[in-house]
Amino acid sequence: MSVTRSVILGCGCYLPSRVLTNEELAHTVDTSDEWIVQRTGIHERRIAATGELTSDLALHAAQAALAHAKVDAQSIDLIVLATSTPDNTFPATAVSVQAGLGITHGAAFDLQAVCSGFVYGLATIDGLLRGGMFKRALLIGAETFSRILDWTDRTTCVLFGDGAGAVVMEAQEQPGNASDRGLLTTHLRSDGRHKQKLYVDGGPSSTGTVGHLRMEGREVFRHAVAMITDVVEDAFKATGYTAADIDWFVPHQANKRIIDGSAHKLGIDPGKIVITVDRHGNTSAASIPLALCDAITDRRIKRGDLILLEAMGGGFTWGAALVRW
């Protein structure tokens, strides 16, 4: 019996040209390349140029994804943009991308789940595509986290970077067996009791300012591996797959120690992990599609591969997805 799946047709990404190295940061805050690499695995990150908006990054990534998928922008009837750093309080940054692509039909909106935004976006689009409301969608993760960092706080400013990644998704009929392409399952979680462990200390209804990112790093690390493995195990239970079946593990790129710890607990071969945190830092909602695009560009990920995605972010929010490329 055939089933409708949300199949990924193509992937695209964009990184600002400005590279900020650990050595440069060591000139402005009390840190060192050795300290940052030992604790996070990060060597450098990208920083958006003055006047370069989240929507600009998102538009570049969307155009690259459309080109990779070989589809016309006018065939897109849904745009979901996962971001914590919108251009404006409103309207949604997604509508700027929609206008930039010359699309005047369908719907476009932003989604806010911080670093879990891309996984939440996959689940949201999957429901809308399989429900028949839309046929072909763009999911974008785009961030300019450099704009909400306290550049005097060495515990946070060394971690984050800017960038954008996007995928084109389409509703397709699949056989309904193990060979199905597309999104096979998604699992989402949140627990608002942990809000103060990772948040931004500003907002329209609280301070009337944008604010800065604040984080209790040890607490985030303490919860991360357990939460990630829990939701991934749910994805395995839902599909019958195991860690041994995974071809590629594409995690949220927050911290290499969290990535390695999660993979070890799940029993995933280290050789199957896609790592970009060393070059990108933590790009929040953009990190999974940027890593995905990296592995597709160098042809590690091939058609038919089973890919595990996972993320955890402020809130706390966390989630996992299994995708057959």
C-alpha positions as CSV (number, residue, x, y, z in Angstrom):
1,M,0.0,0.0,0.0
2,S,1.5,3.3,-1.1
3,V,2.0,6.2,1.3
4,T,2.7,9.9,0.9
5,R,6.1,11.0,2.0
6,S,7.9,14.4,2.2
7,V,10.9,13.8,0.0
8,I,13.9,16.1,0.0
9,L,14.7,17.1,-3.6
10,G,17.7,19.3,-3.0
11,C,19.8,21.2,-0.5
12,G,21.6,24.6,-0.5
13,C,23.6,26.7,1.9
14,Y,25.2,30.1,2.3
15,L,28.0,31.3,4.6
16,P,29.0,35.0,5.0
17,S,32.5,35.7,3.7
18,R,33.9,37.0,7.0
19,V,35.8,34.3,8.9
20,L,36.4,35.0,12.6
21,T,39.1,32.7,14.0
22,N,39.8,31.8,17.6
23,E,43.1,33.7,17.4
24,E,41.2,36.9,16.6
25,L,38.8,36.4,19.5
26,A,41.8,35.9,21.9
27,H,42.7,39.6,21.2
28,T,39.4,40.9,22.5
29,V,38.3,38.4,25.3
30,D,40.3,36.3,27.8
31,T,40.5,33.1,25.8
32,S,42.8,31.1,23.5
33,D,42.5,28.8,20.5
34,E,43.6,25.9,22.7
35,W,40.9,26.7,25.3
36,I,38.1,27.0,22.7
37,V,39.1,23.9,20.7
38,Q,39.5,21.7,23.8
39,R,36.0,22.5,25.1
40,T,34.1,22.9,21.9
41,G,36.0,21.7,18.8
42,I,35.5,25.1,17.2
43,H,38.3,26.7,15.2
44,E,36.5,29.4,13.4
45,R,33.0,30.8,12.5
46,R,31.4,33.1,9.9
47,I,30.1,36.6,10.7
48,A,27.5,38.4,8.6
49,A,28.7,41.7,7.1
50,T,27.3,45.0,8.2
51,G,23.9,45.4,6.6
52,E,23.7,41.7,5.7
53,L,20.4,40.5,7.1
54,T,19.1,37.0,8.1
55,S,16.8,37.3,5.1
56,D,19.8,37.8,2.8
57,L,21.5,34.7,4.1
58,A,18.2,32.8,3.8
59,L,17.6,33.9,0.2
60,H,21.0,32.8,-0.9
61,A,20.6,29.4,0.6
62,A,17.1,29.1,-0.8
63,Q,18.3,29.9,-4.3
64,A,21.1,27.3,-4.0
65,A,18.6,24.7,-2.8
66,L,16.3,25.4,-5.8
67,A,19.2,25.1,-8.2
68,H,20.3,21.8,-6.6
69,A,16.8,20.4,-6.8
70,K,16.4,21.7,-10.4
71,V,13.0,23.2,-9.7
72,D,11.6,26.7,-10.4
73,A,10.9,29.1,-7.5
74,Q,7.3,29.5,-8.8
75,S,6.6,25.8,-8.0
76,I,7.1,26.5,-4.3
77,D,3.8,27.1,-2.4
78,L,5.1,27.0,1.1
79,I,8.2,28.6,2.8
80,V,9.0,27.9,6.5
81,L,12.0,29.8,7.9
82,A,13.4,28.6,11.2
83,T,15.2,31.4,12.9
84,S,15.8,33.1,16.3
85,T,17.3,36.2,14.7
86,P,14.6,37.6,12.4
87,D,15.1,40.8,10.4
88,N,12.2,42.5,12.3
89,T,9.8,41.7,15.1
90,F,7.3,41.4,12.3
91,P,6.6,40.6,9.5
92,A,8.1,37.1,9.3
93,T,11.5,37.0,7.7
94,A,10.1,34.3,5.5
95,V,7.9,36.8,3.6
96,S,11.1,38.7,2.6
97,V,12.5,35.5,1.2
98,Q,9.3,34.9,-0.6
99,A,9.4,38.4,-2.2
100,G,13.1,37.9,-3.0
101,L,12.3,34.8,-4.9
102,G,9.5,36.5,-6.8
103,I,6.8,34.3,-5.3
104,T,3.3,35.9,-4.8
105,H,1.3,32.8,-4.1
106,G,1.1,30.3,-1.3
107,A,2.2,30.9,2.3
108,A,5.4,31.9,4.2
109,F,6.0,32.0,7.9
110,D,8.8,31.9,10.5
111,L,9.2,29.1,13.1
112,Q,11.0,29.6,16.5
113,A,12.5,26.6,18.3
114,V,16.0,28.0,18.5
115,C,18.6,25.3,17.6
116,S,15.9,22.7,17.1
117,G,14.2,24.9,14.6
118,F,15.2,22.9,11.5
119,V,13.9,19.6,13.0
120,Y,10.7,21.3,14.1
121,G,10.4,22.7,10.6
122,L,10.7,19.3,9.0
123,A,7.8,18.0,11.2
124,T,5.7,21.0,10.4
125,I,6.2,20.9,6.7
126,D,5.7,17.1,6.7
127,G,2.3,17.5,8.2
128,L,1.2,20.2,5.8
129,L,2.5,18.3,2.7
130,R,1.1,14.9,3.6
131,G,-2.2,16.6,4.6
132,G,-2.5,17.9,1.0
133,M,-2.6,21.6,1.8
134,F,0.7,22.3,-0.1
135,K,2.7,20.4,-2.7
136,R,6.2,21.7,-2.6
137,A,8.0,23.6,0.1
138,L,11.2,25.4,1.1
139,L,12.5,24.8,4.6
140,I,15.2,27.3,5.6
141,G,17.3,27.6,8.7
142,A,19.0,31.0,8.9
143,E,20.7,32.9,11.7
144,T,22.7,36.0,12.4
145,F,23.6,35.1,16.0
146,S,26.5,37.5,16.0
147,R,23.9,40.3,16.4
148,I,22.7,38.9,19.8
149,L,26.0,38.0,21.4
150,D,27.7,39.8,24.3
151,W,31.2,40.0,22.8
152,T,32.7,40.5,26.2
153,D,31.4,37.2,27.5
154,R,33.9,34.5,26.6
155,T,31.6,31.7,27.6
156,T,29.1,32.5,24.8
157,C,30.7,34.7,22.1
158,V,33.2,32.0,21.1
159,L,30.5,29.4,20.4
160,F,28.2,30.9,17.7
161,G,28.3,31.9,14.1
162,D,26.1,33.0,11.2
163,G,24.9,31.1,8.2
164,A,21.9,29.6,6.4
165,G,20.9,26.3,4.9
166,A,17.8,25.2,3.0
167,V,16.1,22.1,1.6
168,V,13.3,21.7,-1.0
169,M,10.6,19.2,0.0
170,E,7.9,17.7,-2.0
171,A,4.9,15.4,-1.3
172,Q,5.4,12.1,-3.2
173,E,3.8,8.7,-3.3
174,Q,6.2,6.0,-2.0
175,P,5.8,2.2,-2.0
176,G,5.2,2.1,1.8
177,N,8.2,-0.2,2.5
178,A,11.8,0.0,3.7
179,S,12.9,1.6,0.4
180,D,10.7,4.7,0.9
181,R,12.5,8.0,0.3
182,G,11.7,11.1,2.3
183,L,10.9,11.9,5.9
184,L,10.2,8.6,7.8
185,T,9.6,9.9,11.3
186,T,10.0,13.0,13.5
187,H,9.9,13.3,17.2
188,L,9.7,16.7,19.1
189,R,10.1,17.6,22.7
190,S,10.2,20.7,24.9
191,D,10.5,21.5,28.6
192,G,10.0,25.1,29.6
193,R,11.4,24.5,33.1
194,H,14.9,24.9,31.7
195,K,14.3,28.3,30.1
196,Q,16.8,30.2,32.2
197,K,19.6,27.8,31.2
198,L,19.7,29.1,27.6
199,Y,17.9,32.3,26.7
200,V,18.1,35.9,25.4
201,D,17.6,38.5,28.0
202,G,15.5,40.8,25.9
203,G,12.3,41.0,23.9
204,P,9.5,43.3,22.8
205,S,7.1,42.5,25.7
206,S,9.8,42.3,28.4
207,T,12.6,44.8,28.0
208,G,11.8,46.4,24.6
209,T,15.3,45.6,23.5
210,V,16.8,42.8,21.5
211,G,19.0,41.6,24.4
212,H,21.9,39.2,24.5
213,L,22.3,35.4,24.6
214,R,22.8,34.0,28.1
215,M,23.8,30.4,28.9
216,E,24.6,28.1,31.8
217,G,27.0,26.0,29.7
218,R,27.5,23.2,32.2
219,E,23.8,22.8,32.7
220,V,23.1,22.7,29.0
221,F,25.9,20.1,28.5
222,R,24.6,18.0,31.4
223,H,21.1,17.7,29.9
224,A,22.0,17.5,26.2
225,V,23.3,14.0,25.7
226,A,20.4,12.4,27.7
227,M,17.7,14.4,25.9
228,I,19.2,13.8,22.5
229,T,19.6,10.0,22.9
230,D,16.1,9.7,24.4
231,V,14.4,11.3,21.4
232,V,16.6,9.4,18.9
233,E,15.7,6.1,20.5
234,D,12.0,7.0,20.0
235,A,12.8,7.5,16.3
236,F,14.4,4.1,16.2
237,K,11.4,2.5,18.0
238,A,9.0,4.1,15.6
239,T,10.7,2.8,12.4
240,G,12.4,-0.4,13.6
241,Y,15.8,0.9,12.6
242,T,18.8,0.8,14.9
243,A,22.1,2.7,15.1
244,A,23.7,0.1,12.9
245,D,21.3,0.9,10.0
246,I,22.3,4.6,9.9
247,D,24.4,5.6,7.0
248,W,25.0,9.2,8.3
249,F,24.5,11.0,11.5
250,V,23.9,14.8,10.9
251,P,23.6,16.3,14.4
252,H,23.1,19.9,15.5
253,Q,26.6,21.4,15.5
254,A,26.7,22.9,19.0
255,N,29.7,21.3,20.6
256,K,31.9,18.4,19.5
257,R,31.9,16.9,22.9
258,I,28.1,16.8,22.9
259,I,28.1,15.3,19.4
260,D,30.7,12.6,20.3
261,G,29.0,11.8,23.6
262,S,25.6,11.4,21.9
263,A,27.0,9.2,19.2
264,H,28.9,7.0,21.7
265,K,25.7,6.5,23.9
266,L,23.7,5.6,20.8
267,G,26.3,3.3,19.4
268,I,26.9,5.2,16.2
269,D,30.1,4.6,14.4
270,P,32.2,7.9,14.6
271,G,33.0,7.5,10.9
272,K,29.4,8.2,10.1
273,I,29.2,11.5,11.9
274,V,29.1,14.7,9.8
275,I,31.0,17.4,11.6
276,T,31.1,21.1,10.6
277,V,31.2,22.8,14.0
278,D,35.0,23.2,13.7
279,R,34.5,25.6,10.7
280,H,31.0,27.0,11.4
281,G,30.6,27.1,15.1
282,N,27.0,26.9,16.4
283,T,24.7,28.4,13.8
284,S,21.5,27.4,15.7
285,A,18.7,26.5,13.2
286,A,21.1,26.7,10.3
287,S,23.5,24.1,11.6
288,I,21.8,20.9,10.4
289,P,21.1,22.1,6.9
290,L,24.6,23.5,6.6
291,A,26.1,20.2,7.7
292,L,23.7,18.3,5.4
293,C,24.7,20.4,2.5
294,D,28.4,19.9,3.3
295,A,28.0,16.1,3.1
296,I,25.9,16.3,0.0
297,T,28.4,18.6,-1.8
298,D,31.3,16.3,-1.2
299,R,29.1,13.3,-2.1
300,R,29.3,11.5,1.2
301,I,25.5,11.4,1.3
302,K,24.1,9.4,-1.7
303,R,20.6,8.6,-2.8
304,G,19.1,5.9,-0.7
305,D,21.2,6.7,2.4
306,L,19.4,6.6,5.8
307,I,20.2,9.8,7.7
308,L,19.6,10.6,11.3
309,L,19.1,14.3,12.3
310,E,18.9,15.6,15.8
311,A,19.0,18.9,17.7
312,M,18.6,20.5,21.1
313,G,18.1,24.2,21.8
314,G,16.9,26.9,24.2
315,G,13.6,26.3,25.9
316,F,14.7,23.5,26.1
317,T,13.5,22.1,22.8
318,W,14.8,19.0,21.2
319,G,14.0,16.6,18.4
320,A,15.1,13.9,16.0
321,A,14.2,12.8,12.5
322,L,15.0,9.9,10.2
323,V,15.2,10.7,6.5
324,R,15.9,8.4,3.5
325,W,17.8,10.5,1.0
